[in-house]
Amino acid sequence: MLGRPNDRHAYKVGARHGELYYERNETMPVAVTLGGDRAYTFAATAPLPDGLDEILFAGFLRKKSVELVKCLTNDLEVPADVDFVLEGYVQPGETRPEGPFGDHTGFYTAVEDYPVFHLTAITYRREGRSLAVATIHREARASYVRATSVVSSTVITVAPLGWSAW
């Protein structure tokens, strides 16, 4: 085992992408985007058939193509209008325990070993915002729900194409 996500997560697309790199024992480039058009979030979470690209699907939903820009520290491309981009890599064989995680279904994922994400750059738009919701057990939802805005004061790298620091 080269640090692959366990078989229970084999249905996750990221795990299937990672498998290609794990089999070759190659570092896998990663780009995480936050914000931007809501079609990106929908397309990324939609149960699309294998082979149907999420960016293509997002363009279909928007009724216009998605402009992509190259990341600063790897060769991946991301939508040009997202608010934040976290760039990095995953090294096959390197895992750490993570969890437990609350899920939007009301269940929890137990502590398990997951690949480690190494951060190489953070880029963002001036006044970029991305909301996050704390997922909690269903019995507690009525009494406790919160949303937070992602803002970082430790950003070092600023992307080109009109992106800049605050």
C-alpha positions as CSV (number, residue, x, y, z in Angstrom):
1,M,0.0,0.0,0.0
2,L,1.5,3.3,-1.1
3,G,-0.7,5.6,1.1
4,R,-3.8,5.3,-0.9
5,P,-7.2,6.3,0.5
6,N,-8.8,3.1,1.8
7,D,-11.3,1.2,-0.3
8,R,-14.3,2.9,1.3
9,H,-13.3,6.1,-0.4
10,A,-12.7,4.5,-3.8
11,Y,-15.9,6.2,-5.0
12,K,-14.3,9.6,-4.6
13,V,-12.9,11.0,-7.8
14,G,-9.8,12.4,-6.1
15,A,-9.0,8.9,-4.8
16,R,-9.3,7.6,-8.4
17,H,-7.1,10.4,-9.8
18,G,-4.5,9.7,-7.0
19,E,-4.4,6.0,-7.9
20,L,-2.8,6.9,-11.2
21,Y,0.0,8.7,-9.4
22,Y,0.3,6.1,-6.6
23,E,0.8,3.3,-9.2
24,R,3.7,5.2,-10.8
25,N,5.0,6.4,-7.4
26,E,4.8,10.0,-8.7
27,T,4.0,13.2,-6.8
28,M,0.5,14.3,-7.6
29,P,-0.1,18.0,-8.2
30,V,-3.2,19.4,-6.4
31,A,-5.1,22.7,-6.8
32,V,-8.0,23.5,-4.4
33,T,-10.3,26.4,-5.4
34,L,-12.7,28.3,-3.2
35,G,-15.3,30.8,-4.3
36,G,-16.1,31.7,-7.9
37,D,-19.2,30.8,-9.8
38,R,-21.7,28.6,-7.9
39,A,-21.7,26.3,-11.0
40,Y,-18.2,25.2,-10.0
41,T,-19.3,23.9,-6.6
42,F,-22.4,22.2,-8.1
43,A,-20.3,20.6,-10.9
44,A,-17.7,19.4,-8.4
45,T,-20.2,17.7,-6.2
46,A,-22.6,16.4,-8.8
47,P,-22.5,12.6,-9.3
48,L,-21.2,12.8,-12.9
49,P,-20.3,9.7,-15.0
50,D,-16.7,8.9,-15.2
51,G,-15.0,10.8,-18.1
52,L,-17.4,13.8,-17.9
53,D,-15.2,16.8,-16.9
54,E,-16.5,19.0,-14.1
55,I,-15.2,22.2,-15.8
56,L,-17.0,21.2,-19.0
57,F,-20.2,20.6,-17.1
58,A,-19.8,23.9,-15.2
59,G,-19.5,25.7,-18.6
60,F,-22.7,23.9,-19.7
61,L,-24.5,25.1,-16.6
62,R,-23.3,28.7,-17.1
63,K,-24.0,28.6,-20.8
64,K,-20.5,29.9,-21.5
65,S,-17.0,28.3,-21.3
66,V,-14.9,28.6,-18.2
67,E,-11.7,30.6,-18.6
68,L,-8.8,28.8,-17.0
69,V,-5.4,30.0,-15.8
70,K,-2.3,28.1,-15.0
71,C,-1.3,27.6,-11.3
72,L,1.9,29.2,-10.1
73,T,3.7,26.2,-8.7
74,N,2.4,23.3,-10.8
75,D,1.0,22.7,-14.3
76,L,-2.7,22.5,-13.3
77,E,-5.3,25.0,-14.5
78,V,-8.1,26.5,-12.4
79,P,-11.0,28.8,-13.2
80,A,-9.8,32.4,-13.6
81,D,-12.6,33.9,-11.5
82,V,-12.3,31.9,-8.2
83,D,-11.5,33.8,-5.0
84,F,-8.8,31.5,-3.5
85,V,-6.5,28.9,-4.9
86,L,-4.5,26.5,-2.7
87,E,-1.7,24.8,-4.7
88,G,0.3,21.9,-3.5
89,Y,1.1,18.3,-3.9
90,V,0.5,14.8,-2.4
91,Q,3.4,12.4,-2.1
92,P,2.5,8.7,-2.5
93,G,3.1,6.8,0.7
94,E,2.8,9.7,3.0
95,T,-0.4,9.6,5.2
96,R,-1.5,11.0,8.5
97,P,-4.6,10.3,10.6
98,E,-7.5,12.7,10.1
99,G,-11.0,13.0,11.5
100,P,-13.5,12.5,12.7
101,F,-15.4,14.6,10.2
102,G,-19.0,15.6,10.3
103,D,-20.8,15.0,7.0
104,H,-23.7,16.8,5.5
105,T,-25.7,13.6,5.8
106,G,-25.6,13.7,9.6
107,F,-23.0,11.0,10.0
108,Y,-19.4,11.1,10.9
109,T,-16.3,9.7,9.2
110,A,-14.0,8.0,11.7
111,V,-10.4,8.8,12.2
112,E,-8.5,7.3,9.2
113,D,-5.2,7.7,7.4
114,Y,-5.4,10.1,4.5
115,P,-2.7,11.4,2.1
116,V,-0.9,14.6,3.2
117,F,-1.4,17.8,1.2
118,H,1.7,19.9,1.1
119,L,0.9,23.6,0.4
120,T,3.1,25.4,-2.0
121,A,1.2,28.6,-2.8
122,I,-2.0,30.5,-1.9
123,T,-3.4,33.0,-4.4
124,Y,-6.5,35.1,-3.9
125,R,-8.5,38.0,-5.3
126,R,-8.6,41.3,-3.5
127,E,-11.6,41.1,-1.2
128,G,-12.0,37.4,-2.0
129,R,-14.6,35.5,0.1
130,S,-15.5,31.9,0.5
131,L,-18.1,30.8,3.0
132,A,-17.8,27.5,4.9
133,V,-20.4,25.8,7.0
134,A,-19.5,23.8,10.1
135,T,-21.2,20.4,9.7
136,I,-22.5,19.1,13.0
137,H,-24.6,16.1,14.1
138,R,-28.3,16.5,13.2
139,E,-29.5,16.6,16.9
140,A,-27.4,19.8,17.4
141,R,-28.3,21.5,14.1
142,A,-31.3,23.4,15.5
143,S,-29.2,24.9,18.3
144,Y,-25.8,25.5,16.6
145,V,-25.0,26.4,13.0
146,R,-22.3,28.8,12.0
147,A,-20.7,30.1,8.9
148,T,-17.2,31.5,8.6
149,S,-15.5,33.6,6.0
150,V,-12.1,32.3,4.9
151,V,-9.5,35.1,5.2
152,S,-5.8,34.6,5.5
153,S,-3.2,37.1,6.8
154,T,-0.3,34.8,6.0
155,V,-0.6,34.9,2.2
156,I,2.8,35.2,0.6
157,T,2.2,34.5,-3.1
158,V,0.0,36.7,-5.3
159,A,-1.2,35.5,-8.7
160,P,-1.0,37.4,-11.9
161,L,-4.0,38.4,-14.1
162,G,-5.4,41.1,-11.9
163,W,-5.2,39.3,-8.6
164,S,-3.5,41.2,-5.7
165,A,-3.1,41.4,-2.0
166,W,-5.6,43.3,0.2
